[in-house]
Amino acid sequence: MFKVDVGIKVMSSVINLVKEANLKVVLSSLDCLQSLVQERKEAFSALINMTFDVLIPRLGDTKVSYSD
């Protein structure tokens, strides 16, 4: 398909698009990322920390909840 270096650059760009405010762009980026990861799992392993750093604030609740 493509070299690992190019794959990493493409995946990195797609991961950065998840930061966008436009929901359609984010959803399209996640679909694209899913396809890339399925095709190039070995290239994705180098970007896994970056991916979680972007996805957790976007999709998860990073606030600590305190209960009395």
C-alpha positions as CSV (number, residue, x, y, z in Angstrom):
1,M,0.0,0.0,0.0
2,F,2.4,2.7,1.2
3,K,5.6,3.0,3.1
4,V,5.5,3.1,6.9
5,D,6.9,6.6,7.0
6,V,4.2,7.9,4.7
7,G,1.6,5.9,6.7
8,I,2.7,7.5,9.9
9,K,2.5,11.0,8.4
10,V,-1.0,10.3,7.0
11,M,-2.2,8.8,10.3
12,S,-0.7,11.6,12.3
13,S,-2.5,14.2,10.1
14,V,-5.8,12.3,10.5
15,I,-5.3,12.0,14.3
16,N,-4.8,15.8,14.5
17,L,-8.1,16.3,12.6
18,V,-9.9,14.8,15.6
19,K,-9.1,18.0,17.4
20,E,-11.3,20.0,15.1
21,A,-14.5,21.6,16.3
22,N,-16.6,20.4,13.4
23,L,-18.3,17.1,14.3
24,K,-18.5,15.9,10.7
25,V,-14.7,16.4,10.3
26,V,-14.1,14.5,13.5
27,L,-16.4,11.6,12.5
28,S,-14.8,11.4,9.1
29,S,-11.4,11.4,10.6
30,L,-12.2,8.6,12.9
31,D,-13.6,6.5,10.0
32,C,-10.4,7.2,8.0
33,L,-8.2,6.4,11.0
34,Q,-10.1,3.1,11.5
35,S,-9.4,2.1,7.9
36,L,-5.8,3.1,8.1
37,V,-5.2,1.1,11.3
38,Q,-6.8,-2.0,9.8
39,E,-4.5,-1.8,6.8
40,R,-1.3,-0.7,8.6
41,K,-1.3,-1.9,12.2
42,E,2.5,-1.8,12.4
43,A,2.6,1.9,11.5
44,F,-0.1,2.8,14.0
45,S,1.8,1.3,17.0
46,A,4.2,4.3,16.8
47,L,1.3,6.7,17.2
48,I,-0.8,5.0,19.8
49,N,0.2,7.4,22.7
50,M,-0.5,10.4,20.5
51,T,-3.9,8.9,19.5
52,F,-5.0,8.4,23.1
53,D,-3.7,11.9,24.1
54,V,-6.1,13.3,21.5
55,L,-9.0,10.9,21.9
56,I,-9.4,10.9,25.7
57,P,-10.1,14.6,26.1
58,R,-12.3,14.6,23.1
59,L,-14.4,11.5,23.9
60,G,-13.9,11.0,27.6
61,D,-14.5,12.9,30.7
62,T,-11.1,14.0,32.1
63,K,-12.6,15.8,35.1
64,V,-12.1,14.1,38.4
65,S,-15.4,13.6,40.2
66,Y,-15.5,13.9,43.9
67,S,-18.3,12.5,46.0
68,D,-19.0,13.2,49.6
